[in-house]
Amino acid sequence: IDAPYGDSFVCAVINQAFSTNLHGLLGFKVKATAKANIAPSATWLLANGPTGIEYVKDGKEVPAELQSEFKNSSISSSCKGESIVYATYTISRGGIVDSSCIPNTKQPEDITQCEDKSVPLVYLNKSAIGRFYKSDSATVKQLLLRFGVVQIKERLIIGWEGSNWIYADRGTDKYSWSTLAIDSTTTNFEGRVIVAESDELIDCLITPNDPFCVSEMDDQTGIVRAAFCLIAGALILPALTLLL
């Protein structure tokens, strides 16, 4: 995944998408679930963002006495970066496309068609950014099993092997694989995942032997095997590029 450097990166939204690893989180999620290798279009997120915030009460306009506290406001679709804050709403409404369709080098004027006039292929439509808090390593592994990639701070965790996390380390021009010892004593992991409509809901009361439901103590090997099965496609990404 190319990093946002060079004269073409004049849009704060694009830089913010890279620096917060939203670009990588979306790209690896698409790779893990749709087996597609894309460079997410941050300008697509910009163009699909909400245009304003409107407060309502019981489905109606906020009463006059509350309007000074709850003021409606507009959201700029410029490159200043404000709209990226609402990325989860944007993804839910419009998903994400490859930057070969909607380039990251300029603000799109028309998102009904790609740069080459073809119809945009949209991934992760009706998805959302989910957050987790106060979690242990077993919970993080379960999140990997279900969602394919987990972001903890600046790191994108894509799997584990033995006592090490495997994560995608963002460099200046690409991601490379690195490992990090798993802290099995902490219960304070927190981060985010992309929750897609296609992600399977698992009821452990019905399927107690599903790898998602097996505890780390009971069957660590099984969980590892299942995790690598799930993200096998993502593991070949070092040989690929998510070009802008």
C-alpha angles and dihedrals in degrees: 000000000000117000123235101261131122136055094297093066101081096131118095091207091062093048090048092050089055099040093051090045091237087129091056095041091056093043096051091043090056090046093049097046107026098028088229124136108219139156102225115237109235089186088059087059089049094051094045096046124119116275098212151347119250123184121215135176120209089347093305138095115289111264115261093249090060099042094090089061098037105044122177112235140184125238119220118231091204125117093262091107102242095117094057087072087070094050094125090060091045093052091047091053102035111010118210136290135199117271088233084072100039106019123221090222097083143011109272118242095194124026096177088086138026125251088267091049094254124131113271115250104222123206130191095017112176090018126135141198110253126195131207131196141190094014133155127223093265090057091049089053090051089051089052090052092052104035105025099227133040127196116213112178106312095339128095107211112205101170146321139245121200108318096342134088116226111218140172109246113207114225131179094278109009147005121264130188120256136167132225129190112255113241100218092178100063125088094184103087111137134170143109143282136190110249110206127195088238094056107117119244111226124203107199091196089062099036105026092162094057109120088240089061100043111099122236089244093053102048118357093161092055092052092049092050092049093047094053090046090055096049099031090120093053092053092071093058096103087071091050134061131219094214123199 
